[in-house]
Amino acid sequence: MKKEINVVGAVIVDGGKILCAQRGPEGSLPDMWEFPGGKIEPGESPRGALQREIAEELECTVEVGEKVTTTTYEYDFGVVTLTTFFCELTSGTPRLTEHADVIWLSPSDLGVLRWAPADIPAIEIIRGALTS
């Protein structure tokens, strides 16, 4: 049986744009784009994990809002369950500490990137929520 990995992702919205983060060339899913976040640690709530991960990865603070969706995707390295949340940047400017790049895109432009498969189902939901 494959390893089960529970992760959270931040759909950070600022001025109608979404923060997209590119994974580095090393490790799993090289150079793919994702909503920044990471693993939920034992005893941690999904929202708490997301605040911690954004502080560690991007050196900024977010307010975690409404859940976008939860998706499960089976990769060769394990089964990932990703829960995404809309977030608002409350302090700091995203800095690259773990990602190769970040870019702010409008919801209608999200499809131009090569996304990690677990993140893809959230994109249509985000487009619908932010363009209606």
N, CA, C and O atoms as CSV, one atom per row, in Angstrom:
chain,resi,resn,atom,element,x,y,z
A,1,MET,N,N,0.840,-1.188,0.000
A,1,MET,CA,C,0.000,0.000,0.000
A,1,MET,C,C,0.886,1.254,0.000
A,1,MET,O,O,1.900,1.319,0.695
A,2,LYS,N,N,0.482,2.223,-0.783
A,2,LYS,CA,C,1.271,3.459,-0.883
A,2,LYS,C,C,1.077,4.331,0.352
A,2,LYS,O,O,0.053,4.269,1.032
A,3,LYS,N,N,2.073,5.127,0.611
A,3,LYS,CA,C,2.046,6.069,1.730
A,3,LYS,C,C,0.946,7.096,1.504
A,3,LYS,O,O,0.785,7.605,0.395
A,4,GLU,N,N,0.190,7.402,2.554
A,4,GLU,CA,C,-0.841,8.442,2.482
A,4,GLU,C,C,-0.266,9.735,3.050
A,4,GLU,O,O,0.291,9.755,4.148
A,5,ILE,N,N,-0.412,10.810,2.285
A,5,ILE,CA,C,0.163,12.103,2.657
A,5,ILE,C,C,-0.945,13.150,2.644
A,5,ILE,O,O,-1.558,13.398,1.605
A,6,ASN,N,N,-1.201,13.763,3.801
A,6,ASN,CA,C,-2.222,14.813,3.905
A,6,ASN,C,C,-1.546,16.171,3.881
A,6,ASN,O,O,-0.696,16.474,4.719
A,7,VAL,N,N,-1.937,16.988,2.905
A,7,VAL,CA,C,-1.324,18.299,2.735
A,7,VAL,C,C,-2.394,19.376,2.572
A,7,VAL,O,O,-3.558,19.093,2.291
A,8,VAL,N,N,-1.959,20.616,2.757
A,8,VAL,CA,C,-2.820,21.775,2.569
A,8,VAL,C,C,-2.171,22.735,1.589
A,8,VAL,O,O,-0.946,22.791,1.481
A,9,GLY,N,N,-3.000,23.495,0.872
A,9,GLY,CA,C,-2.504,24.472,-0.085
A,9,GLY,C,C,-3.241,25.790,0.078
A,9,GLY,O,O,-4.442,25.812,0.346
A,10,ALA,N,N,-2.517,26.883,-0.083
A,10,ALA,CA,C,-3.072,28.223,0.083
A,10,ALA,C,C,-3.359,28.848,-1.277
A,10,ALA,O,O,-2.462,29.011,-2.104
A,11,VAL,N,N,-4.614,29.191,-1.488
A,11,VAL,CA,C,-5.008,29.952,-2.667
A,11,VAL,C,C,-5.001,31.412,-2.211
A,11,VAL,O,O,-6.028,31.959,-1.808
A,12,ILE,N,N,-3.824,32.024,-2.284
A,12,ILE,CA,C,-3.645,33.386,-1.775
A,12,ILE,C,C,-4.131,34.363,-2.833
A,12,ILE,O,O,-3.619,34.402,-3.952
A,13,VAL,N,N,-5.130,35.150,-2.455
A,13,VAL,CA,C,-5.749,36.105,-3.368
A,13,VAL,C,C,-5.364,37.513,-2.934
A,13,VAL,O,O,-5.489,37.869,-1.763
A,14,ASP,N,N,-4.891,38.317,-3.900
A,14,ASP,CA,C,-4.536,39.703,-3.622
A,14,ASP,C,C,-4.838,40.516,-4.874
A,14,ASP,O,O,-4.251,40.280,-5.930
A,15,GLY,N,N,-5.745,41.463,-4.758
A,15,GLY,CA,C,-6.086,42.313,-5.890
A,15,GLY,C,C,-6.635,41.539,-7.084
A,15,GLY,O,O,-6.401,41.913,-8.233
A,16,GLY,N,N,-7.358,40.471,-6.811
A,16,GLY,CA,C,-7.939,39.674,-7.881
A,16,GLY,C,C,-6.983,38.694,-8.528
A,16,GLY,O,O,-7.370,37.983,-9.455
A,17,LYS,N,N,-5.733,38.637,-8.060
A,17,LYS,CA,C,-4.736,37.714,-8.606
A,17,LYS,C,C,-4.465,36.605,-7.589
A,17,LYS,O,O,-4.667,36.777,-6.387
A,18,ILE,N,N,-4.004,35.465,-8.102
A,18,ILE,CA,C,-3.721,34.286,-7.285
A,18,ILE,C,C,-2.214,34.036,-7.291
A,18,ILE,O,O,-1.572,34.117,-8.338
A,19,LEU,N,N,-1.650,33.731,-6.118
A,19,LEU,CA,C,-0.236,33.402,-6.027
A,19,LEU,C,C,-0.020,31.945,-6.423
A,19,LEU,O,O,-0.615,31.040,-5.838
A,20,CYS,N,N,0.836,31.726,-7.418
A,20,CYS,CA,C,1.192,30.396,-7.898
A,20,CYS,C,C,2.669,30.187,-7.613
A,20,CYS,O,O,3.479,31.086,-7.837
A,21,ALA,N,N,3.027,28.996,-7.116
A,21,ALA,CA,C,4.408,28.719,-6.735
A,21,ALA,C,C,4.956,27.548,-7.541
A,21,ALA,O,O,4.296,26.520,-7.690
A,22,GLN,N,N,6.168,27.717,-8.057
A,22,GLN,CA,C,6.796,26.662,-8.848
A,22,GLN,C,C,7.750,25.842,-7.989
A,22,GLN,O,O,8.626,26.381,-7.312
A,23,ARG,N,N,7.558,24.529,-8.033
A,23,ARG,CA,C,8.439,23.618,-7.320
A,23,ARG,C,C,9.826,23.661,-7.956
A,23,ARG,O,O,9.963,23.966,-9.142
A,24,GLY,N,N,10.837,23.361,-7.177
A,24,GLY,CA,C,12.200,23.362,-7.680
A,24,GLY,C,C,12.480,22.164,-8.586
A,24,GLY,O,O,11.651,21.262,-8.705
A,25,PRO,N,N,13.645,22.161,-9.220
A,25,PRO,CA,C,13.992,21.076,-10.140
A,25,PRO,C,C,14.346,19.765,-9.444
A,25,PRO,O,O,14.371,18.717,-10.089
A,26,GLU,N,N,14.617,19.806,-8.150
A,26,GLU,CA,C,14.949,18.604,-7.383
A,26,GLU,C,C,13.692,18.089,-6.685
A,26,GLU,O,O,12.733,18.839,-6.506
A,27,GLY,N,N,13.691,16.841,-6.297
A,27,GLY,CA,C,12.589,16.278,-5.535
A,27,GLY,C,C,11.418,15.856,-6.411
A,27,GLY,O,O,11.536,15.756,-7.632
A,28,SER,N,N,10.291,15.613,-5.763
A,28,SER,CA,C,9.120,15.141,-6.487
A,28,SER,C,C,8.446,16.281,-7.249
A,28,SER,O,O,8.500,17.438,-6.832
A,29,LEU,N,N,7.826,15.946,-8.346
A,29,LEU,CA,C,7.091,16.891,-9.194
A,29,LEU,C,C,7.957,18.104,-9.591
A,29,LEU,O,O,7.547,19.246,-9.388
A,30,PRO,N,N,9.141,17.860,-10.150
A,30,PRO,CA,C,10.048,18.963,-10.471
A,30,PRO,C,C,9.443,19.971,-11.446
A,30,PRO,O,O,8.838,19.609,-12.455
A,31,ASP,N,N,9.626,21.236,-11.112
A,31,ASP,CA,C,9.238,22.380,-11.938
A,31,ASP,C,C,7.733,22.555,-12.141
A,31,ASP,O,O,7.315,23.442,-12.886
A,32,MET,N,N,6.924,21.736,-11.501
A,32,MET,CA,C,5.472,21.919,-11.620
A,32,MET,C,C,5.028,23.052,-10.701
A,32,MET,O,O,5.725,23.424,-9.756
A,33,TRP,N,N,3.850,23.587,-11.005
A,33,TRP,CA,C,3.284,24.679,-10.217
A,33,TRP,C,C,2.294,24.123,-9.218
A,33,TRP,O,O,1.683,23.078,-9.442
A,34,GLU,N,N,2.140,24.837,-8.107
A,34,GLU,CA,C,1.241,24.403,-7.046
A,34,GLU,C,C,0.753,25.615,-6.261
A,34,GLU,O,O,1.279,26.721,-6.387
A,35,PHE,N,N,-0.270,25.367,-5.447
A,35,PHE,CA,C,-0.664,26.346,-4.447
A,35,PHE,C,C,0.240,26.062,-3.251
A,35,PHE,O,O,0.280,24.926,-2.779
A,36,PRO,N,N,0.971,27.066,-2.745
A,36,PRO,CA,C,1.948,26.806,-1.690
A,36,PRO,C,C,1.300,26.250,-0.435
A,36,PRO,O,O,0.144,26.544,-0.131
A,37,GLY,N,N,2.055,25.453,0.278
A,37,GLY,CA,C,1.569,24.827,1.504
A,37,GLY,C,C,2.456,23.660,1.854
A,37,GLY,O,O,3.654,23.677,1.569
A,38,GLY,N,N,1.878,22.642,2.472
A,38,GLY,CA,C,2.688,21.491,2.831
A,38,GLY,C,C,1.940,20.513,3.699
A,38,GLY,O,O,0.714,20.557,3.808
A,39,LYS,N,N,2.705,19.620,4.320
A,39,LYS,CA,C,2.145,18.521,5.101
A,39,LYS,C,C,1.530,19.004,6.411
A,39,LYS,O,O,2.004,19.947,7.045
A,40,ILE,N,N,0.457,18.316,6.785
A,40,ILE,CA,C,-0.174,18.543,8.085
A,40,ILE,C,C,0.558,17.666,9.090
A,40,ILE,O,O,0.614,16.447,8.927
A,41,GLU,N,N,1.115,18.272,10.122
A,41,GLU,CA,C,1.840,17.540,11.156
A,41,GLU,C,C,0.858,16.923,12.153
A,41,GLU,O,O,-0.262,17.413,12.299
A,42,PRO,N,N,1.271,15.843,12.845
A,42,PRO,CA,C,0.393,15.221,13.848
A,42,PRO,C,C,-0.086,16.246,14.882
A,42,PRO,O,O,0.705,17.034,15.401
A,43,GLY,N,N,-1.376,16.226,15.170
A,43,GLY,CA,C,-1.958,17.126,16.154
A,43,GLY,C,C,-2.253,18.523,15.645
A,43,GLY,O,O,-2.728,19.370,16.401
A,44,GLU,N,N,-1.980,18.775,14.378
A,44,GLU,CA,C,-2.150,20.098,13.787
A,44,GLU,C,C,-3.463,20.142,12.992
A,44,GLU,O,O,-3.826,19.169,12.331
A,45,SER,N,N,-4.162,21.266,13.062
A,45,SER,CA,C,-5.358,21.435,12.235
A,45,SER,C,C,-4.921,21.813,10.824
A,45,SER,O,O,-3.826,22.345,10.645
A,46,PRO,N,N,-5.757,21.549,9.815
A,46,PRO,CA,C,-5.390,21.967,8.460
A,46,PRO,C,C,-5.104,23.466,8.356
A,46,PRO,O,O,-4.142,23.868,7.702
A,47,ARG,N,N,-5.923,24.285,8.990
A,47,ARG,CA,C,-5.711,25.736,8.917
A,47,ARG,C,C,-4.419,26.146,9.623
A,47,ARG,O,O,-3.680,27.001,9.132
A,48,GLY,N,N,-4.152,25.533,10.775
A,48,GLY,CA,C,-2.909,25.810,11.497
A,48,GLY,C,C,-1.690,25.384,10.694
A,48,GLY,O,O,-0.681,26.089,10.662
A,49,ALA,N,N,-1.788,24.220,10.040
A,49,ALA,CA,C,-0.686,23.739,9.201
A,49,ALA,C,C,-0.421,24.720,8.062
A,49,ALA,O,O,0.729,24.996,7.720
A,50,LEU,N,N,-1.496,25.240,7.485
A,50,LEU,CA,C,-1.331,26.158,6.357
A,50,LEU,C,C,-0.658,27.458,6.797
A,50,LEU,O,O,0.228,27.963,6.107
A,51,GLN,N,N,-1.069,27.991,7.922
A,51,GLN,CA,C,-0.423,29.215,8.422
A,51,GLN,C,C,1.062,28.968,8.695
A,51,GLN,O,O,1.903,29.800,8.354
A,52,ARG,N,N,1.382,27.841,9.300
A,52,ARG,CA,C,2.778,27.509,9.587
A,52,ARG,C,C,3.581,27.338,8.300
A,52,ARG,O,O,4.675,27.889,8.170
A,53,GLU,N,N,3.040,26.577,7.351
A,53,GLU,CA,C,3.758,26.324,6.106
A,53,GLU,C,C,4.018,27.612,5.322
A,53,GLU,O,O,5.106,27.789,4.774
A,54,ILE,N,N,3.038,28.508,5.262
A,54,ILE,CA,C,3.229,29.761,4.521
A,54,ILE,C,C,4.285,30.630,5.215
A,54,ILE,O,O,5.087,31.287,4.553
A,55,ALA,N,N,4.277,30.626,6.546
A,55,ALA,CA,C,5.306,31.378,7.278
A,55,ALA,C,C,6.689,30.800,6.981
A,55,ALA,O,O,7.644,31.552,6.788
A,56,GLU,N,N,6.806,29.460,6.942
A,56,GLU,CA,C,8.101,28.821,6.684
A,56,GLU,C,C,8.542,28.965,5.228
A,56,GLU,O,O,9.696,29.303,4.961
A,57,GLU,N,N,7.636,28.712,4.289
A,57,GLU,CA,C,7.991,28.678,2.867
A,57,GLU,C,C,8.095,30.047,2.215
A,57,GLU,O,O,8.948,30.266,1.354
A,58,LEU,N,N,7.227,30.972,2.623
A,58,LEU,CA,C,7.156,32.269,1.945
A,58,LEU,C,C,7.477,33.452,2.854
A,58,LEU,O,O,7.508,34.596,2.401
A,59,GLU,N,N,7.715,33.177,4.135
A,59,GLU,CA,C,8.039,34.208,5.116
A,59,GLU,C,C,7.014,35.328,5.148
A,59,GLU,O,O,7.362,36.507,5.199
A,60,CYS,N,N,5.737,34.940,5.117
A,60,CYS,CA,C,4.663,35.920,5.267
A,60,CYS,C,C,3.522,35.277,6.049
A,60,CYS,O,O,3.553,34.084,6.351
A,61,THR,N,N,2.528,36.077,6.366
A,61,THR,CA,C,1.407,35.628,7.179
A,61,THR,C,C,0.129,35.706,6.365
A,61,THR,O,O,-0.099,36.664,5.626
A,62,VAL,N,N,-0.707,34.672,6.514
A,62,VAL,CA,C,-1.999,34.667,5.828
A,62,VAL,C,C,-3.122,34.438,6.823
A,62,VAL,O,O,-2.940,33.823,7.874
A,63,GLU,N,N,-4.283,34.952,6.457
A,63,GLU,CA,C,-5.515,34.615,7.153
A,63,GLU,C,C,-6.184,33.542,6.307
A,63,GLU,O,O,-6.458,33.752,5.125
A,64,VAL,N,N,-6.444,32.395,6.917
A,64,VAL,CA,C,-7.032,31.274,6.194
A,64,VAL,C,C,-8.549,31.423,6.206
A,64,VAL,O,O,-9.167,31.558,7.262
A,65,GLY,N,N,-9.133,31.396,5.013
A,65,GLY,CA,C,-10.572,31.576,4.871
A,65,GLY,C,C,-11.290,30.292,4.486
A,65,GLY,O,O,-10.998,29.212,5.000
A,66,GLU,N,N,-12.225,30.441,3.580
A,66,GLU,CA,C,-13.104,29.360,3.157
A,66,GLU,C,C,-12.348,28.246,2.437
A,66,GLU,O,O,-11.424,28.497,1.663
A,67,LYS,N,N,-12.764,27.014,2.712
A,67,LYS,CA,C,-12.187,25.855,2.017
A,67,LYS,C,C,-12.592,25.897,0.551
A,67,LYS,O,O,-13.746,26.180,0.228
A,68,VAL,N,N,-11.639,25.614,-0.338
A,68,VAL,CA,C,-11.917,25.537,-1.771
A,68,VAL,C,C,-12.386,24.128,-2.111
A,68,VAL,O,O,-13.493,23.946,-2.617
A,69,THR,N,N,-11.541,23.121,-1.833
A,69,THR,CA,C,-11.883,21.735,-2.123
A,69,THR,C,C,-10.857,20.806,-1.487
A,69,THR,O,O,-9.794,21.239,-1.042
A,70,THR,N,N,-11.199,19.523,-1.453
A,70,THR,CA,C,-10.258,18.478,-1.070
A,70,THR,C,C,-10.192,17.492,-2.224
A,70,THR,O,O,-11.222,17.013,-2.698
A,71,THR,N,N,-8.977,17.187,-2.676
A,71,THR,CA,C,-8.796,16.239,-3.769
A,71,THR,C,C,-7.768,15.193,-3.356
A,71,THR,O,O,-6.895,15.453,-2.528
A,72,THR,N,N,-7.883,14.024,-3.939
A,72,THR,CA,C,-6.919,12.953,-3.701
A,72,THR,C,C,-6.348,12.535,-5.034
A,72,THR,O,O,-7.079,12.342,-6.005
A,73,TYR,N,N,-5.024,12.394,-5.076
A,73,TYR,CA,C,-4.351,11.998,-6.311
A,73,TYR,C,C,-3.267,10.980,-5.974
A,73,TYR,O,O,-2.507,11.164,-5.024
A,74,GLU,N,N,-3.201,9.905,-6.758
A,74,GLU,CA,C,-2.191,8.881,-6.538
A,74,GLU,C,C,-0.985,9.140,-7.427
A,74,GLU,O,O,-1.052,9.023,-8.651
A,75,TYR,N,N,0.113,9.493,-6.781
A,75,TYR,CA,C,1.393,9.684,-7.461
A,75,TYR,C,C,2.200,8.399,-7.306
A,75,TYR,O,O,1.786,7.489,-6.588
A,76,ASP,N,N,3.348,8.319,-7.973
A,76,ASP,CA,C,4.195,7.139,-7.818
A,76,ASP,C,C,4.783,7.043,-6.408
A,76,ASP,O,O,5.104,5.943,-5.957
A,77,PHE,N,N,4.930,8.167,-5.702
A,77,PHE,CA,C,5.530,8.188,-4.374
A,77,PHE,C,C,4.515,8.064,-3.239
A,77,PHE,O,O,4.906,7.911,-2.081
A,78,GLY,N,N,3.222,8.127,-3.549
A,78,GLY,CA,C,2.203,8.015,-2.513
A,78,GLY,C,C,0.881,8.609,-2.943
A,78,GLY,O,O,0.750,9.158,-4.037
A,79,VAL,N,N,-0.105,8.488,-2.054
A,79,VAL,CA,C,-1.430,9.033,-2.307
A,79,VAL,C,C,-1.551,10.343,-1.533
A,79,VAL,O,O,-1.494,10.363,-0.303
A,80,VAL,N,N,-1.719,11.427,-2.272
A,80,VAL,CA,C,-1.774,12.760,-1.668
A,80,VAL,C,C,-3.221,13.225,-1.582
A,80,VAL,O,O,-3.945,13.222,-2.577
A,81,THR,N,N,-3.633,13.623,-0.383
A,81,THR,CA,C,-4.924,14.273,-0.188
A,81,THR,C,C,-4.624,15.738,0.103
A,81,THR,O,O,-4.016,16.078,1.118
A,82,LEU,N,N,-5.065,16.589,-0.806
A,82,LEU,CA,C,-4.790,18.028,-0.733
A,82,LEU,C,C,-6.078,18.786,-0.436
A,82,LEU,O,O,-7.066,18.655,-1.157
A,83,THR,N,N,-6.057,19.575,0.624
A,83,THR,CA,C,-7.162,20.480,0.930
A,83,THR,C,C,-6.675,21.900,0.707
A,83,THR,O,O,-5.688,22.331,1.302
A,84,THR,N,N,-7.379,22.625,-0.159
A,84,THR,CA,C,-7.003,24.009,-0.458
A,84,THR,C,C,-7.982,24.964,0.214
A,84,THR,O,O,-9.165,24.664,0.372
A,85,PHE,N,N,-7.460,26.114,0.601
A,85,PHE,CA,C,-8.245,27.163,1.255
A,85,PHE,C,C,-7.927,28.501,0.597
A,85,PHE,O,O,-6.783,28.774,0.230
A,86,PHE,N,N,-8.962,29.332,0.454
A,86,PHE,CA,C,-8.712,30.715,0.073
A,86,PHE,C,C,-7.991,31.377,1.235
A,86,PHE,O,O,-8.335,31.138,2.392
A,87,CYS,N,N,-6.994,32.209,0.942
A,87,CYS,CA,C,-6.231,32.900,1.978
A,87,CYS,C,C,-6.018,34.353,1.567
A,87,CYS,O,O,-5.999,34.696,0.385
A,88,GLU,N,N,-5.861,35.181,2.575
A,88,GLU,CA,C,-5.554,36.591,2.359
A,88,GLU,C,C,-4.208,36.879,2.998
A,88,GLU,O,O,-3.963,36.507,4.146
A,89,LEU,N,N,-3.341,37.540,2.252
A,89,LEU,CA,C,-2.035,37.941,2.765
A,89,LEU,C,C,-2.260,39.040,3.798
A,89,LEU,O,O,-2.860,40.069,3.490
A,90,THR,N,N,-1.775,38.824,5.035
A,90,THR,CA,C,-1.982,39.837,6.074
A,90,THR,C,C,-0.707,40.584,6.438
A,90,THR,O,O,-0.767,41.711,6.931
A,91,SER,N,N,0.454,39.964,6.197
A,91,SER,CA,C,1.708,40.692,6.408
A,91,SER,C,C,2.826,40.010,5.634
A,91,SER,O,O,2.816,38.801,5.407
A,92,GLY,N,N,3.787,40.831,5.240
A,92,GLY,CA,C,4.941,40.333,4.516
A,92,GLY,C,C,4.708,40.264,3.016
A,92,GLY,O,O,3.587,40.421,2.532
A,93,THR,N,N,5.785,40.027,2.300
A,93,THR,CA,C,5.769,39.829,0.856
A,93,THR,C,C,6.345,38.452,0.601
A,93,THR,O,O,7.413,38.132,1.124
A,94,PRO,N,N,5.667,37.619,-0.193
A,94,PRO,CA,C,6.183,36.264,-0.426
A,94,PRO,C,C,7.623,36.276,-0.922
A,94,PRO,O,O,7.970,36.977,-1.872
A,95,ARG,N,N,8.458,35.470,-0.241
A,95,ARG,CA,C,9.873,35.349,-0.593
A,95,ARG,C,C,10.164,33.901,-0.959
A,95,ARG,O,O,9.538,32.984,-0.427
A,96,LEU,N,N,11.103,33.698,-1.860
A,96,LEU,CA,C,11.468,32.349,-2.272
A,96,LEU,C,C,12.426,31.734,-1.263
A,96,LEU,O,O,13.568,32.177,-1.134
A,97,THR,N,N,11.962,30.713,-0.545
A,97,THR,CA,C,12.845,29.961,0.347
A,97,THR,C,C,12.900,28.502,-0.082
A,97,THR,O,O,13.930,27.847,0.083
A,98,GLU,N,N,11.807,27.987,-0.628
A,98,GLU,CA,C,11.758,26.597,-1.075
A,98,GLU,C,C,11.365,26.472,-2.538
A,98,GLU,O,O,11.717,25.487,-3.188
A,99,HIS,N,N,10.651,27.438,-3.061
A,99,HIS,CA,C,10.170,27.379,-4.443
A,99,HIS,C,C,11.172,28.003,-5.411
A,99,HIS,O,O,11.985,28.843,-5.026
A,100,ALA,N,N,11.100,27.576,-6.678
A,100,ALA,CA,C,11.971,28.132,-7.717
A,100,ALA,C,C,11.482,29.502,-8.169
A,100,ALA,O,O,12.278,30.359,-8.552
A,101,ASP,N,N,10.146,29.705,-8.121
A,101,ASP,CA,C,9.566,30.959,-8.602
A,101,ASP,C,C,8.160,31.096,-8.045
A,101,ASP,O,O,7.543,30.107,-7.647
A,102,VAL,N,N,7.658,32.317,-8.017
A,102,VAL,CA,C,6.244,32.585,-7.741
A,102,VAL,C,C,5.760,33.599,-8.763
A,102,VAL,O,O,6.525,34.425,-9.259
A,103,ILE,N,N,4.485,33.518,-9.061
A,103,ILE,CA,C,3.891,34.448,-10.009
A,103,ILE,C,C,2.449,34.696,-9.581
A,103,ILE,O,O,1.781,33.802,-9.061
A,104,TRP,N,N,1.979,35.921,-9.807
A,104,TRP,CA,C,0.586,36.273,-9.533
A,104,TRP,C,C,-0.170,36.231,-10.861
A,104,TRP,O,O,0.214,36.911,-11.813
A,105,LEU,N,N,-1.231,35.446,-10.931
A,105,LEU,CA,C,-2.022,35.332,-12.155
A,105,LEU,C,C,-3.494,35.569,-11.879
A,105,LEU,O,O,-3.980,35.305,-10.779
A,106,SER,N,N,-4.201,36.069,-12.881
A,106,SER,CA,C,-5.648,36.190,-12.771
A,106,SER,C,C,-6.244,34.783,-12.849
A,106,SER,O,O,-5.633,33.892,-13.438
A,107,PRO,N,N,-7.425,34.569,-12.266
A,107,PRO,CA,C,-8.038,33.241,-12.314
A,107,PRO,C,C,-8.156,32.687,-13.738
A,107,PRO,O,O,-7.983,31.486,-13.949
A,108,SER,N,N,-8.445,33.545,-14.706
A,108,SER,CA,C,-8.598,33.067,-16.082
A,108,SER,C,C,-7.287,32.611,-16.711
A,108,SER,O,O,-7.305,31.902,-17.717
A,109,ASP,N,N,-6.139,33.006,-16.135
A,109,ASP,CA,C,-4.836,32.633,-16.687
A,109,ASP,C,C,-4.183,31.434,-15.992
A,109,ASP,O,O,-3.091,31.021,-16.380
A,110,LEU,N,N,-4.831,30.876,-14.982
A,110,LEU,CA,C,-4.221,29.782,-14.225
A,110,LEU,C,C,-3.893,28.576,-15.097
A,110,LEU,O,O,-2.923,27.867,-14.831
A,111,GLY,N,N,-4.681,28.338,-16.125
A,111,GLY,CA,C,-4.492,27.174,-16.980
A,111,GLY,C,C,-3.241,27.190,-17.836
A,111,GLY,O,O,-2.918,26.178,-18.457
A,112,VAL,N,N,-2.523,28.309,-17.889
A,112,VAL,CA,C,-1.323,28.370,-18.737
A,112,VAL,C,C,-0.130,27.659,-18.092
A,112,VAL,O,O,0.854,27.366,-18.771
A,113,LEU,N,N,-0.208,27.380,-16.798
A,113,LEU,CA,C,0.906,26.745,-16.090
A,113,LEU,C,C,0.770,25.226,-16.101
A,113,LEU,O,O,-0.322,24.688,-16.291
A,114,ARG,N,N,1.896,24.542,-15.895
A,114,ARG,CA,C,1.904,23.078,-15.783
A,114,ARG,C,C,1.788,22.738,-14.292
A,114,ARG,O,O,2.777,22.733,-13.559
A,115,TRP,N,N,0.553,22.454,-13.868
A,115,TRP,CA,C,0.215,22.257,-12.455
A,115,TRP,C,C,0.487,20.830,-11.998
A,115,TRP,O,O,0.407,19.887,-12.785
A,116,ALA,N,N,0.807,20.685,-10.716
A,116,ALA,CA,C,0.845,19.363,-10.090
A,116,ALA,C,C,-0.582,18.808,-10.154
A,116,ALA,O,O,-1.533,19.540,-9.880
A,117,PRO,N,N,-0.749,17.541,-10.507
A,117,PRO,CA,C,-2.091,16.995,-10.716
A,117,PRO,C,C,-3.076,17.178,-9.560
A,117,PRO,O,O,-4.261,17.411,-9.804
A,118,ALA,N,N,-2.619,17.080,-8.316
A,118,ALA,CA,C,-3.538,17.234,-7.179
A,118,ALA,C,C,-4.118,18.644,-7.091
A,118,ALA,O,O,-5.184,18.836,-6.507
A,119,ASP,N,N,-3.432,19.628,-7.662
A,119,ASP,CA,C,-3.888,21.022,-7.594
A,119,ASP,C,C,-4.918,21.359,-8.682
A,119,ASP,O,O,-5.671,22.322,-8.539
A,120,ILE,N,N,-4.956,20.589,-9.744
A,120,ILE,CA,C,-5.780,20.935,-10.902
A,120,ILE,C,C,-7.277,21.049,-10.605
A,120,ILE,O,O,-7.906,21.994,-11.081
A,121,PRO,N,N,-7.881,20.125,-9.835
A,121,PRO,CA,C,-9.328,20.267,-9.588
A,121,PRO,C,C,-9.730,21.597,-8.936
A,121,PRO,O,O,-10.844,22.074,-9.149
A,122,ALA,N,N,-8.847,22.189,-8.158
A,122,ALA,CA,C,-9.172,23.460,-7.493
A,122,ALA,C,C,-9.270,24.614,-8.482
A,122,ALA,O,O,-9.969,25.592,-8.221
A,123,ILE,N,N,-8.577,24.512,-9.617
A,123,ILE,CA,C,-8.510,25.645,-10.544
A,123,ILE,C,C,-9.879,26.026,-11.071
A,123,ILE,O,O,-10.208,27.212,-11.089
A,124,GLU,N,N,-10.693,25.068,-11.501
A,124,GLU,CA,C,-12.033,25.403,-12.028
A,124,GLU,C,C,-12.909,25.996,-10.932
A,124,GLU,O,O,-13.686,26.916,-11.190
A,125,ILE,N,N,-12.790,25.478,-9.712
A,125,ILE,CA,C,-13.566,26.013,-8.597
A,125,ILE,C,C,-13.167,27.455,-8.325
A,125,ILE,O,O,-14.025,28.311,-8.106
A,126,ILE,N,N,-11.873,27.722,-8.340
A,126,ILE,CA,C,-11.372,29.085,-8.113
A,126,ILE,C,C,-11.876,30.035,-9.186
A,126,ILE,O,O,-12.345,31.133,-8.887
A,127,ARG,N,N,-11.775,29.605,-10.439
A,127,ARG,CA,C,-12.271,30.440,-11.540
A,127,ARG,C,C,-13.737,30.790,-11.354
A,127,ARG,O,O,-14.134,31.943,-11.523
A,128,GLY,N,N,-14.537,29.797,-11.007
A,128,GLY,CA,C,-15.966,30.027,-10.808
A,128,GLY,C,C,-16.248,30.961,-9.634
A,128,GLY,O,O,-17.123,31.824,-9.707
A,129,ALA,N,N,-15.494,30.775,-8.556
A,129,ALA,CA,C,-15.712,31.578,-7.358
A,129,ALA,C,C,-15.274,33.020,-7.531
A,129,ALA,O,O,-15.893,33.929,-6.977
A,130,LEU,N,N,-14.206,33.239,-8.298
A,130,LEU,CA,C,-13.631,34.582,-8.387
A,130,LEU,C,C,-14.017,35.360,-9.641
A,130,LEU,O,O,-13.688,36.540,-9.755
A,131,THR,N,N,-14.701,34.726,-10.575
A,131,THR,CA,C,-15.089,35.441,-11.786
A,131,THR,C,C,-16.597,35.595,-11.923
A,131,THR,O,O,-17.080,36.161,-12.904
A,132,SER,N,N,-17.342,35.093,-10.940
A,132,SER,CA,C,-18.805,35.215,-11.022
A,132,SER,C,C,-19.298,36.493,-10.405
A,132,SER,O,O,-20.502,36.748,-10.391
